[in-house]
């Protein structure tokens, strides 16, 4: 469809129901309409009036399973109603992409090998996703795109995963009739991040963004993860999911993130296994004195977190499915406490003066008392915290958090029913 026709459709309200279906929250629909119109206009300024398609990929919120995915563990995660969208036109060769606020990217598809100079860049992610999909036997080809995202960059909602899933869906839609599975798109995103971008992430972020909704994932077989939709709406329990941006940057924290899977894997290797999921917990505790001596205490504590966190995910799903929200909140609190004390991903040991996540958790505890719960969100060390807040005190909680972290820091989110998708 021509950009002019699409723009007129959004301006006239033609796509109002579509936007409501995707973003759920009626209070954001006017913002989303204006956002899409602006994105189409930005595409036209860069590339002219053309036939285009629109794609979307959401951010994610990890509910349970903090740092378990890279150890073949279990997670509970949800796609959220913040996303990256792309206005896209097919072109003969190469990818030209402009993200709002960033320089234009040009990626040749003639060479799909990792490039040292593209480590840590969006170009590396684009090349990596394309390389993996081609390796899996799918068609790839050129396109030009304008991308805008309201997934907070560097704030624990996985803006990079949303971008990877967005690229995967564009290539699926333009060249493969939309037939590439969400699981493979997620795996291609992880591959791009690990091999081309240079970050040793697990698969949860990409999977939650690609598959969508509230889902339980078991990564015992990473190539064929077990995925189950959890048919629960937090609204039914009169609670809201809040994500607070504590304004700490994820920049320069790659070594902190990398140390977690590295240390967990070292413990697994002690038992001649590749992942902690494969280690018998009783054997671990029997050998604990020797493991402490060889690997140090932090690796031991992180392994303890993993064993209990895997179990907690099952308990969280059970509590939700049985309608026991009080037990669910108790488990969320336990998960957060374990991340703080044992996993130790609430602040960086390399910069002890900056502990914005700790401040956020402390203010949350004071504000919520025994009515709600909060915990570190996602990778940790900086960025966001997650809170489940009773609806009748959401405004108070939001006011308190924004007093500390600034206006707009507290996001009251909805679980989005869709993962990566072609919008139009």
LINTA-V527132 format. One record per pair of residues at least 24 apart in sequence whose C-alpha atoms are under 10 Angstrom apart, sorted by sequence separation. I is the first residue (numbers start at 1). J is the second residue. D is the distance in Angstrom with one decimal. If there is no record, write none. Layout:
i j d
I J D
I J D
This chain:
i j d
9 33 9.8
10 34 8.1
57 81 9.6
58 82 5.7
59 83 5.5
162 186 9.6
164 188 7.9
165 189 6.3
182 206 9.3
183 207 6.5
185 209 9.9
186 210 5.8
267 291 7.3
270 294 9.3
357 381 7.3
358 382 9.1
360 384 8.4
361 385 7.1
386 410 9.7
388 412 9.8
10 35 9.8
11 36 9.4
57 82 8.7
58 83 3.9
59 84 7.8
97 122 9.7
145 170 9.6
161 186 8.1
164 189 5.0
165 190 9.6
182 207 7.6
183 208 9.6
185 210 6.9
186 211 8.2
266 291 9.6
267 292 9.7
270 295 9.3
309 334 8.9
310 335 10.0
336 361 9.4
356 381 8.8
357 382 5.9
360 385 6.9
361 386 8.9
364 389 9.8
368 393 8.3
372 397 10.0
384 409 9.3
385 410 9.5
386 411 9.7
387 412 9.6
7 33 9.5
10 36 7.4
11 37 7.2
56 82 9.8
57 83 5.4
58 84 6.2
97 123 9.1
163 189 8.6
164 190 8.2
182 208 9.6
184 210 9.1
185 211 9.3
277 303 9.8
281 307 7.0
308 334 9.7
309 335 6.6
355 381 8.1
356 382 6.7
357 383 6.8
360 386 9.6
361 387 9.1
367 393 9.3
368 394 9.6
384 410 9.4
7 34 9.7
10 37 6.6
56 83 6.5
57 84 5.4
58 85 8.7
96 123 9.8
143 170 8.7
162 189 9.0
164 191 9.9
182 209 9.0
183 210 7.1
267 294 9.6
276 303 7.3
280 307 9.3
281 308 9.6
308 335 8.7
309 336 9.9
354 381 9.6
355 382 7.5
356 383 7.8
357 384 6.7
358 385 9.1
9 37 9.3
56 84 5.6
57 85 6.6
95 123 9.5
140 168 9.8
143 171 8.7
161 189 6.6
164 192 7.8
182 210 5.2
183 211 7.0
266 294 9.9
267 295 7.5
279 307 9.3
354 382 8.7
356 384 8.9
357 385 6.6
368 396 9.3
7 36 7.9
8 37 8.4
55 84 8.3
56 85 4.3
57 86 9.0
97 126 9.5
141 170 10.0
142 171 8.7
160 189 8.8
161 190 7.8
164 193 8.4
181 210 9.0
182 211 5.5
266 295 7.5
277 306 8.2
309 338 8.0
346 375 9.3
347 376 9.9
356 385 9.7
367 396 8.1
368 397 7.4
6 36 9.3
7 37 5.5
55 85 5.5
56 86 6.5
140 170 9.7
141 171 7.2
160 190 9.9
181 211 9.0
182 212 9.1
276 306 7.6
277 307 7.7
305 335 8.6
308 338 8.6
309 339 9.0
346 376 6.5
351 381 9.9
367 397 6.3
6 37 8.3
7 38 8.7
54 85 7.0
55 86 5.2
56 87 9.2
95 126 8.5
109 140 8.3
110 141 10.0
140 171 6.0
143 174 8.5
161 192 9.9
264 295 10.0
276 307 8.0
345 376 8.1
346 377 9.0
366 397 9.9
367 398 9.8
7 39 9.3
54 86 5.6
55 87 6.8
95 127 9.3
109 141 7.4
139 171 7.8
140 172 8.2
142 174 9.1
161 193 8.5
263 295 8.0
267 299 7.0
305 337 9.8
306 338 9.2
345 377 9.8
348 380 8.9
349 381 9.0
4 37 9.9
7 40 6.5
53 86 8.2
54 87 4.8
55 88 7.7
108 141 9.8
109 142 7.7
138 171 9.0
139 172 8.2
141 174 8.1
142 175 9.4
160 193 8.3
263 296 9.4
266 299 7.9
267 300 7.4
277 310 8.6
305 338 6.0
306 339 9.5
345 378 9.5
346 379 8.9
347 380 7.2
348 381 5.4
364 397 7.6
367 400 7.3
3 37 9.5
6 40 7.9
7 41 7.8
22 56 9.7
52 86 9.7
53 87 6.0
54 88 6.1
108 142 8.5
130 164 9.8
138 172 8.3
140 174 8.5
141 175 6.9
264 298 9.6
265 299 9.1
266 300 9.8
304 338 8.9
305 339 7.1
345 379 7.3
346 380 5.4
347 381 4.1
348 382 7.9
363 397 9.3
364 398 9.9
366 400 9.8
367 401 8.8
23 58 9.9
52 87 6.4
53 88 5.3
54 89 9.0
107 142 9.0
125 160 8.4
129 164 6.8
133 168 8.0
139 174 9.2
140 175 6.2
187 222 9.1
263 298 8.0
264 299 6.2
267 302 9.4
268 303 8.8
305 340 9.8
340 375 8.6
345 380 5.1
346 381 4.5
347 382 6.3
4 40 8.3
22 58 9.9
51 87 9.9
52 88 5.2
53 89 6.5
125 161 9.5
128 164 9.0
129 165 8.6
132 168 9.8
139 175 5.8
140 176 8.2
187 223 8.2
263 299 5.1
264 300 8.1
267 303 7.2
302 338 9.1
305 341 8.8
306 342 9.2
339 375 8.3
340 376 7.8
344 380 8.8
345 381 5.0
346 382 6.9
347 383 9.8
364 400 8.5
3 40 6.4
4 41 8.7
51 88 8.5
52 89 4.6
53 90 8.9
126 163 8.7
130 167 8.1
138 175 8.2
139 176 6.3
262 299 8.9
263 300 8.4
264 301 9.4
266 303 9.8
301 338 9.4
302 339 8.6
305 342 5.8
306 343 8.1
336 373 9.1
337 374 9.6
338 375 9.6
339 376 7.3
343 380 9.9
344 381 8.4
345 382 8.5
346 383 9.4
363 400 7.8
364 401 7.6
3 41 8.1
50 88 9.3
51 89 6.3
52 90 7.6
106 144 9.3
122 160 8.3
125 163 8.2
126 164 7.1
129 167 7.1
130 168 7.5
133 171 8.6
138 176 7.0
260 298 9.4
261 299 9.6
263 301 9.9
264 302 6.6
265 303 9.1
301 339 10.0
304 342 7.1
305 343 5.9
336 374 7.2
337 375 7.4
339 377 9.7
346 384 9.9
363 401 7.2
50 89 7.0
51 90 8.4
105 144 9.8
121 160 10.0
125 164 6.4
129 168 6.4
133 172 9.0
184 223 8.9
260 299 8.0
263 302 7.7
264 303 5.8
302 341 9.2
303 342 8.3
304 343 8.2
305 344 9.5
333 372 9.2
334 373 9.8
335 374 9.7
336 375 4.4
337 376 8.8
346 385 9.5
3 43 8.4
4 44 8.8
50 90 9.6
105 145 9.9
126 166 9.7
127 167 9.7
165 205 9.8
183 223 9.0
184 224 9.6
259 299 9.1
263 303 8.3
264 304 9.6
301 341 8.3
302 342 5.5
303 343 8.0
330 370 9.9
333 373 6.0
334 374 10.0
335 375 7.4
336 376 5.9
340 380 9.5
361 401 9.9
3 44 7.3
47 88 10.0
104 145 9.9
122 163 8.3
126 167 6.6
130 171 7.8
138 179 9.5
165 206 6.7
169 210 8.7
183 224 8.4
261 302 9.2
264 305 10.0
301 342 4.8
302 343 4.5
332 373 7.1
333 374 6.5
334 375 8.8
335 376 8.9
336 377 8.5
339 380 8.9
340 381 9.9
360 401 7.4
363 404 8.6
47 89 8.9
104 146 9.4
122 164 8.8
125 167 8.7
126 168 8.7
129 171 9.2
138 180 8.0
161 203 9.3
164 206 7.6
165 207 8.8
168 210 9.1
183 225 8.3
260 302 7.4
261 303 9.8
264 306 8.4
300 342 8.6
301 343 6.5
302 344 7.6
329 371 9.4
330 372 9.3
331 373 9.6
332 374 7.4
333 375 6.5
359 401 9.9
43 86 9.2
44 87 9.6
161 204 9.3
162 205 8.2
163 206 9.3
165 208 9.9
166 209 9.2
260 303 9.4
299 342 9.2
300 343 9.5
301 344 8.6
302 345 9.8
329 372 7.3
330 373 7.8
332 375 7.1
333 376 9.8
5 49 9.9
43 87 6.7
136 180 9.9
161 205 5.9
162 206 7.0
165 209 6.9
166 210 8.5
183 227 9.5
298 342 7.7
299 343 8.7
329 373 6.3
360 404 8.4
3 48 8.7
4 49 6.9
6 51 9.5
42 87 9.1
43 88 8.2
102 147 9.9
160 205 8.8
161 206 4.9
162 207 9.8
164 209 9.4
165 210 5.9
297 342 9.8
298 343 8.0
326 371 9.5
329 374 8.9
359 404 8.9
360 405 8.5
3 49 5.8
4 50 8.3
5 51 9.4
6 52 8.8
39 85 8.4
40 86 9.0
41 87 9.7
43 89 9.4
94 140 9.8
95 141 7.9
96 142 7.9
97 143 8.0
98 144 8.3
99 145 8.3
100 146 7.5
101 147 9.7
158 204 9.9
159 205 9.2
160 206 8.6
161 207 8.6
162 208 9.3
163 209 9.5
164 210 9.2
165 211 9.7
298 344 8.3
326 372 9.4
359 405 9.7
2 49 6.8
3 50 5.9
4 51 9.1
6 53 9.3
39 86 7.9
40 87 6.4
93 140 9.7
94 141 6.9
95 142 4.9
96 143 6.4
97 144 5.6
98 145 6.3
99 146 5.9
100 147 6.2
101 148 8.6
133 180 8.7
158 205 6.2
159 206 9.8
161 208 9.0
162 209 6.0
2 50 5.3
3 51 6.3
4 52 10.0
6 54 9.6
39 87 7.0
40 88 9.5
93 141 6.2
94 142 4.4
95 143 5.0
96 144 4.6
97 145 4.7
98 146 5.0
99 147 4.5
100 148 5.2
136 184 8.9
157 205 8.3
158 206 8.1
161 209 6.9
162 210 7.9
356 404 9.9
1 50 7.9
2 51 4.2
3 52 6.4
36 85 8.3
47 96 10.0
92 141 7.2
93 142 4.3
94 143 6.7
95 144 5.8
96 145 6.4
97 146 5.9
98 147 6.2
99 148 5.8
100 149 7.7
156 205 9.7
161 210 8.6
336 385 9.6
356 405 8.9
1 51 4.9
2 52 6.1
3 53 8.8
35 85 9.5
36 86 9.3
91 141 7.7
92 142 5.5
93 143 7.3
94 144 8.4
95 145 8.1
96 146 8.8
97 147 7.4
98 148 8.7
99 149 8.2
158 208 9.7
159 209 9.6
336 386 9.5
1 52 5.7
2 53 8.8
36 87 8.8
90 141 8.1
91 142 5.0
92 143 7.4
93 144 9.7
133 184 8.1
158 209 8.4
1 53 7.0
46 98 8.6
90 142 6.2
91 143 4.7
92 144 9.8
132 184 9.2
133 185 7.8
136 188 9.4
157 209 9.8
1 54 9.8
28 81 9.5
89 142 8.9
90 143 4.3
91 144 6.6
132 185 9.0
135 188 9.9
201 254 9.8
43 97 10.0
89 143 5.6
90 144 6.5
133 187 9.4
134 188 10.0
200 254 8.5
332 386 9.6
333 387 9.6
43 98 8.7
88 143 6.7
89 144 5.4
90 145 8.8
132 187 8.5
133 188 6.6
199 254 6.9
200 255 9.7
220 275 9.6
332 387 9.1
24 80 9.8
25 81 8.2
42 98 9.5
88 144 5.8
89 145 6.5
129 185 7.9
132 188 5.5
133 189 9.7
198 254 9.2
199 255 9.2
201 257 8.2
332 388 8.9
23 80 8.4
24 81 7.4
87 144 8.4
88 145 4.4
89 146 9.4
129 186 9.3
131 188 8.3
132 189 8.5
200 257 8.0
201 258 7.9
220 277 7.4
22 80 9.8
23 81 5.1
42 100 8.9
46 104 10.0
86 144 9.6
87 145 5.4
88 146 6.7
129 187 8.8
130 188 8.0
132 190 9.8
199 257 8.7
200 258 6.1
219 277 9.3
220 278 8.6
329 387 9.6
22 81 7.4
23 82 7.9
86 145 6.1
87 146 5.3
88 147 8.7
129 188 5.1
130 189 9.4
132 191 7.2
199 258 7.6
200 259 9.6
202 261 8.8
329 388 7.6
23 83 9.2
85 145 9.8
86 146 5.5
87 147 6.6
128 188 7.4
129 189 5.7
131 191 9.3
132 192 7.6
200 260 9.9
201 261 8.6
329 389 9.9
39 100 8.9
85 146 8.3
86 147 4.4
87 148 9.0
128 189 7.5
129 190 8.5
131 192 8.3
200 261 8.1
85 147 5.6
86 148 6.7
128 190 9.1
129 191 7.2
130 192 8.6
200 262 9.2
84 147 6.8
85 148 5.6
86 149 8.7
125 188 9.5
126 189 8.9
128 191 6.8
129 192 5.4
84 148 5.7
85 149 6.2
125 189 7.4
128 192 4.0
129 193 8.7
83 148 8.6
84 149 4.0
85 150 9.0
125 190 9.3
127 192 7.4
128 193 7.5
131 196 9.8
83 149 5.8
84 150 6.4
125 191 8.9
126 192 7.6
128 194 9.1
82 149 7.8
83 150 5.8
84 151 6.6
125 192 5.2
126 193 9.7
128 195 7.4
129 196 9.0
82 150 5.7
83 151 5.4
84 152 10.0
124 192 7.1
125 193 6.2
128 196 5.6
81 150 9.4
82 151 5.3
83 152 9.2
124 193 8.0
125 194 9.4
127 196 7.6
128 197 8.0
81 151 8.9
82 152 8.4
122 192 9.9
125 195 9.1
126 196 9.0
127 197 9.6
80 151 9.2
122 193 9.6
124 195 8.9
125 196 6.3
126 197 9.6
121 193 9.6
124 196 5.2
125 197 6.0
120 193 8.5
123 196 9.0
124 197 5.4
125 198 9.7
83 157 9.8
119 193 9.0
122 196 9.6
123 197 8.7
124 198 9.0
82 157 9.0
84 159 7.9
119 194 9.8
121 196 8.7
122 197 7.9
83 159 8.3
84 160 9.8
119 195 8.7
120 196 8.0
121 197 6.3
80 157 8.8
82 159 9.7
85 162 9.3
86 163 9.6
119 196 5.9
120 197 4.7
121 198 9.3
79 157 9.4
84 162 6.4
85 163 8.9
114 192 9.0
118 196 7.2
119 197 4.4
120 198 6.4
83 162 7.1
84 163 6.7
117 196 9.8
118 197 6.9
119 198 5.7
120 199 7.8
82 162 9.7
83 163 9.1
86 166 7.6
90 170 9.6
115 195 9.6
116 196 8.1
117 197 9.8
118 198 9.2
119 199 8.8
84 165 9.4
85 166 7.5
86 167 9.0
89 170 9.7
90 171 9.8
114 195 7.0
115 196 7.0
116 197 8.9
84 166 7.2
88 170 7.8
113 195 9.7
114 196 5.1
115 197 9.1
116 198 9.2
79 162 9.9
83 166 9.4
87 170 9.7
113 196 8.3
114 197 8.5
237 320 9.9
260 343 7.8
3 87 8.9
86 170 8.5
90 174 7.0
112 196 9.9
114 198 9.7
260 344 9.1
3 88 9.9
89 174 8.7
90 175 9.2
232 317 9.5
260 345 8.6
3 89 9.8
88 174 9.1
157 243 8.9
231 317 9.9
234 320 9.1
237 323 8.3
239 325 9.4
2 89 9.9
156 243 9.4
230 317 7.3
233 320 9.1
236 323 9.2
237 324 9.2
238 325 10.0
1 89 10.0
155 243 9.6
156 244 10.0
157 245 9.8
230 318 9.6
232 320 6.7
237 325 7.0
257 345 8.2
155 244 9.0
156 245 8.6
231 320 8.7
232 321 6.9
236 325 9.8
237 326 9.6
256 345 8.1
59 149 9.4
155 245 6.4
230 320 8.1
231 321 7.4
232 322 9.7
54 145 9.4
56 147 9.5
58 149 9.1
59 150 8.7
60 151 8.8
154 245 9.7
155 246 8.2
230 321 7.3
232 323 8.5
234 325 8.9
256 347 9.4
257 348 9.6
52 144 9.5
53 145 9.6
54 146 9.8
55 147 9.4
56 148 9.8
57 149 9.2
58 150 9.3
59 151 5.7
155 247 7.6
218 310 9.5
256 348 6.9
52 145 9.1
54 147 9.8
56 149 9.3
58 151 7.5
59 152 8.4
152 245 8.3
154 247 9.2
155 248 7.6
156 249 9.7
255 348 9.8
256 349 8.4
57 151 9.6
62 156 9.1
154 248 8.4
155 249 7.1
156 250 8.3
253 347 10.0
256 350 8.6
61 156 8.1
62 157 8.4
154 249 6.0
155 250 6.9
218 313 9.8
253 348 7.8
60 156 8.5
61 157 6.1
62 158 9.8
153 249 8.9
154 250 5.1
217 313 9.6
218 314 9.9
47 144 7.8
59 156 9.1
60 157 5.3
61 158 8.3
153 250 8.7
154 251 7.3
216 313 8.3
253 350 9.3
46 144 9.5
47 145 8.6
59 157 5.4
60 158 6.3
216 314 8.7
46 145 9.2
47 146 9.0
58 157 9.1
59 158 5.7
60 159 8.5
248 347 9.7
46 146 8.2
58 158 8.9
59 159 6.1
216 316 9.8
43 144 9.0
58 159 8.4
59 160 8.8
60 161 8.7
216 317 7.5
43 145 7.1
44 146 9.2
57 159 9.5
59 161 7.5
60 162 8.2
215 317 9.3
42 145 10.0
43 146 5.4
58 161 8.7
59 162 5.6
42 146 7.1
43 147 8.7
57 161 8.7
58 162 5.6
59 163 9.1
41 146 9.7
42 147 9.3
57 162 5.2
58 163 8.8
40 146 8.1
42 148 9.7
56 162 8.5
57 163 7.1
59 165 9.9
248 354 7.9
39 146 7.0
40 147 9.8
56 163 9.2
57 164 8.6
58 165 8.5
248 355 8.1
249 356 9.7
39 147 7.4
57 165 6.1
58 166 8.6
248 356 6.1
39 148 6.9
56 165 8.6
57 166 5.2
246 355 9.3
247 356 7.2
248 357 7.6
38 148 9.5
55 165 10.0
56 166 6.1
57 167 9.0
246 356 5.6
247 357 8.7
55 166 6.8
56 167 9.5
57 168 9.6
245 356 9.2
246 357 6.0
36 148 9.1
55 167 8.9
57 169 8.2
245 357 8.7
246 358 9.2
35 148 8.5
56 169 8.2
244 357 9.3
246 359 8.2
35 149 9.7
55 169 7.1
56 170 9.0
246 360 6.4
35 150 9.8
55 170 6.6
245 360 8.7
246 361 9.7
54 170 8.6
244 360 7.8
53 170 8.8
244 361 9.8
55 173 8.8
54 173 9.9
260 379 9.8
53 173 8.9
244 364 9.9
53 174 8.6
257 379 7.0
256 379 9.6
257 380 8.2
256 380 9.3
257 381 8.2
256 381 7.7
79 205 9.3
83 209 9.1
253 379 9.9
77 204 7.8
78 205 9.5
253 380 9.5
76 204 8.9
77 205 8.4
79 207 9.4
80 208 9.3
253 381 7.6
75 204 7.3
78 207 9.6
79 208 5.7
80 209 8.4
250 379 9.2
253 382 8.5
70 200 8.8
72 202 8.9
74 204 9.2
77 207 8.9
78 208 5.9
79 209 5.6
244 374 9.9
250 380 8.5
70 201 7.0
71 202 8.1
72 203 9.4
73 204 9.8
77 208 6.0
78 209 7.8
79 210 8.4
243 374 9.4
250 381 7.5
251 382 9.1
69 201 8.7
70 202 4.4
76 208 8.9
77 209 9.2
79 211 8.1
80 212 8.2
240 372 9.8
242 374 9.0
243 375 9.9
244 376 9.9
245 377 9.9
248 380 10.0
249 381 8.9
250 382 5.8
69 202 5.3
70 203 7.0
75 208 9.7
78 211 9.2
79 212 5.0
80 213 7.8
239 372 8.6
241 374 9.9
243 376 9.8
244 377 9.1
248 381 8.3
249 382 5.9
250 383 6.6
67 201 9.3
68 202 8.2
69 203 6.2
70 204 8.4
78 212 6.5
79 213 5.3
80 214 9.2
243 377 8.1
248 382 4.7
249 383 6.1
67 202 8.1
68 203 9.8
69 204 5.9
77 212 8.8
78 213 5.3
79 214 6.7
247 382 7.7
248 383 4.8
249 384 9.7
68 204 8.8
69 205 9.2
77 213 8.1
78 214 4.2
79 215 8.8
246 382 7.5
247 383 5.9
248 384 8.0
67 204 9.0
77 214 5.8
78 215 6.2
245 382 9.1
246 383 5.5
247 384 7.7
66 204 9.8
76 214 7.3
77 215 5.6
78 216 8.9
245 383 5.7
246 384 5.6
65 204 9.3
76 215 5.8
77 216 6.6
244 383 8.3
245 384 4.5
246 385 7.4
75 215 8.2
76 216 4.6
77 217 8.0
243 383 9.9
244 384 5.3
245 385 6.8
75 216 5.8
76 217 6.4
243 384 6.4
244 385 5.3
245 386 9.2
62 204 8.2
74 216 7.4
75 217 5.3
76 218 9.0
242 384 10.0
243 385 5.8
244 386 6.5
62 205 8.0
74 217 5.7
75 218 6.6
242 385 8.3
243 386 4.7
244 387 8.0
60 204 9.2
61 205 8.4
73 217 8.4
74 218 4.5
75 219 8.3
242 386 5.8
243 387 6.4
60 205 6.6
73 218 6.1
74 219 6.1
241 386 7.3
242 387 5.1
243 388 8.9
59 205 8.3
60 206 8.5
62 208 8.3
72 218 7.4
73 219 5.3
74 220 7.9
241 387 6.0
242 388 6.2
59 206 9.1
60 207 9.2
61 208 8.1
72 219 4.5
73 220 6.3
240 387 8.1
241 388 5.0
242 389 7.1
58 206 9.7
60 208 6.0
61 209 9.1
69 217 8.9
71 219 8.1
72 220 4.8
73 221 9.5
239 387 9.7
240 388 5.7
241 389 6.6
57 206 9.9
59 208 8.1
60 209 5.8
69 218 8.3
70 219 8.4
71 220 8.5
72 221 7.0
73 222 9.4
239 388 6.2
240 389 5.3
241 390 9.1
58 208 8.6
59 209 5.9
60 210 9.5
68 218 9.8
69 219 6.4
72 222 6.6
238 388 9.9
239 389 5.3
240 390 6.3
241 391 9.5
58 209 5.4
59 210 9.4
63 214 9.0
65 216 9.7
68 219 8.9
69 220 9.1
71 222 9.5
74 225 9.7
76 227 9.9
78 229 9.7
238 389 8.6
239 390 4.3
240 391 6.0
57 209 6.4
58 210 7.8
60 212 8.4
62 214 9.6
63 215 9.6
64 216 9.1
65 217 9.6
70 222 9.1
74 226 9.4
75 227 9.8
76 228 9.6
77 229 9.9
78 230 9.6
238 390 5.9
239 391 5.1
240 392 9.6
242 394 8.5
57 210 7.0
58 211 9.7
59 212 9.4
60 213 9.4
61 214 9.3
62 215 10.0
63 216 9.7
69 222 8.9
72 225 9.1
74 227 10.0
76 229 9.6
77 230 9.7
237 390 8.4
238 391 5.6
239 392 8.5
240 393 9.7
241 394 9.5
56 210 10.0
57 211 9.7
58 212 7.8
60 214 9.7
76 230 8.8
234 388 8.9
237 391 9.1
238 392 8.3
239 393 9.4
240 394 7.4
244 398 8.6
57 212 9.0
235 390 9.6
239 394 8.6
242 397 9.3
243 398 9.9
246 401 8.7
235 391 8.7
242 398 8.5
245 401 9.1
246 402 9.3
244 401 7.4
245 402 9.3
248 405 9.9
244 402 8.6
246 404 8.6
247 405 6.9
246 405 5.8
247 406 8.8
245 405 7.4
246 406 8.9
80 241 9.7
244 405 8.5
245 406 9.2
247 409 8.0
245 408 8.6
246 409 7.0
244 408 8.9
245 409 5.0
246 410 8.8
244 409 5.5
245 410 6.4
243 409 8.2
244 410 4.4
245 411 8.0
243 410 5.9
244 411 6.1
242 410 6.6
243 411 5.2
244 412 8.7
242 411 5.5
243 412 6.6
241 411 8.4
242 412 4.6
243 413 7.3
241 412 6.0
242 413 6.0
240 412 6.7
241 413 5.6
242 414 8.9
205 378 8.7
240 413 7.2
241 414 6.9
204 378 9.9
205 379 9.8
240 414 7.8
241 415 8.4
63 241 9.8
201 379 9.2
235 414 8.9
61 241 9.3
234 414 8.7
235 415 9.8
61 242 9.9
233 414 9.3
234 415 8.5
61 243 8.4
233 415 8.0
67 257 9.4
70 260 9.4
71 261 7.4
70 261 6.5
69 261 9.5
70 262 9.8
67 260 7.8
68 261 8.9
71 264 7.7
67 261 8.0
70 264 9.2
71 265 7.6
70 265 9.1
68 264 9.8
67 264 9.9
71 268 9.1
213 414 9.9
214 415 6.9
72 274 9.4
73 275 8.9
213 415 6.2
214 416 8.2
71 274 8.2
72 275 6.5
73 276 8.3
74 277 9.3
212 415 8.7
213 416 5.5
214 417 7.9
71 275 4.8
72 276 7.6
73 277 6.0
212 416 6.8
213 417 4.5
214 418 9.7
70 275 7.8
71 276 5.6
72 277 5.7
73 278 9.5
212 417 6.0
213 418 5.9
70 276 9.2
71 277 5.8
72 278 8.2
211 417 9.3
212 418 4.6
213 419 6.9
68 275 9.9
70 277 9.5
71 278 8.5
209 416 9.8
211 418 7.0
212 419 3.6
68 276 9.1
69 277 9.7
210 418 8.3
211 419 4.7
212 420 7.2
68 277 8.7
209 418 8.5
210 419 4.6
211 420 6.8
212 421 9.6
208 418 9.9
209 419 5.3
210 420 4.7
211 421 9.4
208 419 7.3
209 420 6.4
210 421 8.2
207 419 8.8
208 420 9.4
206 419 9.8
207 420 9.8
206 420 9.8
156 376 9.4
157 377 8.2
158 378 8.2
156 377 6.3
157 378 7.1
158 379 9.1
155 377 8.9
156 378 5.2
157 379 9.2
155 378 8.8
156 379 6.3
155 379 9.3
156 380 7.1
155 380 8.9
156 381 9.6
156 382 8.1
157 383 8.9
155 382 7.3
156 383 5.7
157 384 8.0
154 382 8.5
155 383 4.1
156 384 5.7
154 383 6.6
155 384 5.5
156 385 8.3
153 383 9.3
154 384 9.0
155 385 9.1
156 386 9.9
152 383 9.3
74 306 9.8
152 384 9.5
73 306 8.1
73 307 9.0
75 309 8.9
186 420 9.5
67 302 9.5
68 303 10.0
71 306 8.3
74 309 8.3
75 310 7.5
185 420 9.0
73 309 8.8
74 310 5.5
76 312 9.9
68 305 9.1
69 306 9.8
73 310 6.1
74 311 8.3
75 312 9.4
76 313 6.4
182 419 8.1
67 305 9.1
68 306 6.2
72 310 9.7
73 311 9.5
74 312 9.1
75 313 6.1
76 314 8.7
182 420 7.5
66 305 8.9
67 306 7.6
68 307 9.0
71 310 10.0
74 313 6.5
75 314 8.6
182 421 9.3
65 305 9.8
66 306 8.2
73 313 9.4
74 314 7.9
76 316 8.2
65 306 8.3
68 309 7.5
69 310 9.6
75 316 9.9
76 317 7.6
67 309 8.8
68 310 7.0
75 317 9.7
65 308 9.5
66 309 7.1
67 310 9.8
178 421 8.9
65 309 5.7
66 310 8.9
178 422 8.3
64 309 7.7
65 310 6.2
68 313 10.0
64 310 8.6
65 311 9.0
65 312 7.7
66 313 9.5
64 312 7.6
65 313 6.0
173 421 8.8
174 422 9.9
64 313 5.6
65 314 9.5
172 421 9.8
173 422 7.1
63 313 8.7
64 314 9.2
170 420 9.4
172 422 9.5
64 315 9.9
65 316 9.9
169 420 6.4
170 421 8.7
64 316 7.5
168 420 8.5
169 421 6.5
170 422 7.8
63 316 9.0
64 317 9.2
166 419 9.8
167 420 9.5
168 421 9.8
169 422 7.2
165 419 8.8
166 420 6.4
165 420 6.2
166 421 8.0
164 420 9.8
165 421 9.1
166 422 9.3
162 419 9.4
163 420 9.9
162 420 8.0
64 331 8.7
65 332 9.9
64 332 7.1
63 332 7.6
66 335 7.6
65 335 7.9
66 336 8.5
64 335 7.2
63 335 9.4
64 336 9.2
66 338 9.3
67 339 8.9
66 339 7.2
65 339 10.0
67 343 8.4
66 343 8.8
67 345 9.5
66 345 9.7
66 376 8.8
66 377 8.1
67 378 7.9
63 375 9.5
66 378 6.6
67 379 7.1
64 377 9.5
65 378 9.3
66 379 7.5
67 380 9.5
62 376 9.8
63 377 8.2
64 378 9.4
66 380 9.1
62 377 6.7
63 378 8.7
61 377 7.5
62 378 5.9
61 378 7.3
62 379 9.4
60 378 9.1
63 386 8.4
62 386 8.7
63 387 9.8
61 386 8.2
82 411 9.8
81 412 9.8
82 413 8.1
81 413 6.5
82 414 8.9
80 413 6.6
81 414 5.8
82 415 9.5
83 416 9.8
79 413 10.0
80 414 5.8
81 415 6.3
82 416 8.5
79 414 8.6
80 415 4.7
81 416 5.2
85 420 9.8
78 414 9.4
79 415 5.8
80 416 4.8
81 417 8.8
83 419 9.6
84 420 9.5
85 421 9.6
86 422 9.6
87 423 9.9
78 415 6.2
79 416 5.4
80 417 8.3
81 418 9.2
83 420 9.2
85 422 9.6
86 423 9.6
87 424 9.6
77 415 9.8
78 416 7.6
79 417 7.4
80 418 8.9
85 423 8.9
78 417 8.9
79 418 7.3
80 419 8.9
78 418 9.8
79 419 6.5
78 419 9.3
79 420 9.5
61 413 9.6
61 415 8.8
60 415 8.9
60 416 9.3
59 416 9.5
58 416 7.9
60 419 9.4
58 418 8.1
59 419 9.0
57 418 8.5
58 419 6.2
59 420 9.7
56 418 9.4
57 419 6.1
58 420 6.6
56 419 8.2
57 420 4.2
58 421 9.2
56 420 5.7
57 421 6.4
55 420 7.6
56 421 5.4
57 422 8.9
55 421 5.8
56 422 6.3
57 423 9.8
54 421 8.8
55 422 4.4
56 423 6.5
54 422 6.0
55 423 5.3
56 424 9.7
53 422 7.5
54 423 5.4
55 424 7.2
53 423 7.7
54 424 5.2
53 424 5.7
52 424 8.7
25 412 9.8
25 413 8.3
24 413 9.5
25 414 6.9
23 413 9.6
24 414 6.8
25 415 9.7
23 414 7.7
24 415 8.1
25 416 9.6
23 415 8.6
24 416 6.9
22 415 9.8
23 416 6.3
24 417 8.5
22 416 6.5
23 417 8.5
21 416 8.7
22 417 6.9
23 418 9.2
21 417 8.1
22 418 6.9
21 418 9.1
22 419 9.6
22 421 9.9
22 423 8.9
19 423 9.1
18 423 8.3
18 424 9.5
15 424 9.7
6 424 8.8
1 424 8.5
